[in-house]
Amino acid sequence: MAAIKPYLFAVEPTPSEPSAETGFALNGLDRLSQRREDANFLQAMTEAPSTRTLVFSGDIPVLKRCGTVHEATFTLAEAAHLGIAREAAFLGVDAAGEALFALLLESVLPEKQQERDDIAMIDLRTIALQGLVAPFMLGRLGEAKSLLYWHSRHRFCANCGTKTQVSVSGWRRHCPACEASHFPRTDPVVIMLVQDGAHCLLGRQAAFPPRMVSCLAGFMESGETIEDAVRREVFEEVGIGVGKVTYFASQPWPFPASLMIGCLAEARSRDLVLDHEELEDARWYSRAEVRQMLEAPLPEGPICPPKLSIANLLLRRWASESLTF
Ligand SMILES: [Zn+2]
């Protein structure tokens, strides 16, 4: 029998594809999915001094304060001091072969923990926007957050109601009563820049920060292609038909567990009929207006989503005329 290779694939340098330019996309872990049920391997990883873990208190990452910077990983001994783990998962190994786990604490750390000088609890959106951890670590925190979120809300079998058990190093839950296997879910969302020649369509949801406008977006539904989901969402939200749809890039979006699928969509008409349940406002923007928003937003004018988002990348590429069908 052939020996199992230590790595499923060599961890490659950052690829040049556009998805790699979005926040949460870089990760750099070899997930070693073929070793997730190898008890000897996992034991060795648990005992290796270089092994680290990410820690979550509810949906909030726990960070270690190291002087003026934050460190996202803890040794397993340090993590044990923070509390009992309710769930744990093996995320993989980094380019140096060092293992990384993720664990969810049994009890949410109390508020006063936030004032401790050794740890900080900061929500992942703030970590991302403020660049508190390196891009690769941001991707790993996103992976852990989505996976642990799923565990925390799938503790009982959806088929028979029995309490389920974690299996396959945190990548499955098993029901001991009906033998059903439950897999972590990712929810696909289409996000599309609708264009009509020299103009693109941007909308504003009531929940957005003040003045922010963005590409239209919506969850895919069962039985839809990506292209059909784009056409349906655009028609529902602004009442226009869409012709050609081209995939551009994707972005893991751990709020809580989505995959944003970024597309360019061709408008077949210009007159908008807004669904005010979905959108507060929407209109066509010229390339000059989009460049203004990206480079030097006017004091009272519209602003773009933050640079880590795939919407920002779609707009940057469109404004520079490098986003084409
Ligand atoms: Zn069951």
Boltz pocket constraint, residues with backbone or C-beta under 6 A from the ligand:
constraints:
  - pocket:
      binder: B
      contacts: [[A, 157], [A, 158], [A, 159], [A, 160], [A, 161], [A, 162], [A, 175], [A, 176], [A, 177], [A, 178], [A, 179], [A, 180]]
      max_distance: 6.0
